[in-house]
Amino acid sequence: MKKGKVVILMIGMVVSGIISAGAQSKKEKIEMLTQRTDSLEKTLSLRNDSIVQLKIKLARLEGTKDAHNEQIKRFENKADSLKEELIVSNMTVENQQAKITQLNADINGLQTQQKEWASKNEALTLEVNSLKPKPAEAGVAVKDTKPADPPKEAIKPETTTKN
């Protein structure tokens, strides 16, 4: 029996050693898991902070995008109105060019007519000069064929008087 008691005692010691070793191992595992949990919580907190910062940046970018879109719309509207003004100006320029072309044609016609009249004037001046008395004939009086105008006193309206 002594042997049986020793064996039971040995088995008890082995079991107690195993239990205490298991308890020691569980403590270490709990500490390790606690450290991992703390590390994961820190990482999660950092990521959450990072996400919050990214959301703030996104909100700023969206606000900037909206402001830029408004500015782009204003620029597009301004460009459209400037295009319309340019079209109107081009039409005005074309109309003025057409008027200038017409005026140049009129000027050319008038210049041609002026040349014709100048040549006719020269011809008439030569003809008039040929009809004028020459200095040798200056003693001979040229009779004016035009009838004399009646005196102004002769042209009086008749007045009637009542008796």
VENBEL-V535511 format. One line per field, one symbol per residue. psi: psi as a letter, one per 30 degrees, with the letter a starting at -180 (. if undefined). A space follows every 10 residues. Layout:
psi = ???
This chain:
psi = feeeeeeeee eeeeeeeeee eeeeeeeeee eeeeeeeeee eeeeeeeeee eeeeeeeeee eeeeeeeeee eeeeeeeeee eeeeeeeeee eeeeeeeeee eeeeeeeeee eeeeeeeeee eeeeeeeeef fkklffgffk kkkkfkkkkl lfffikkkkk kk.
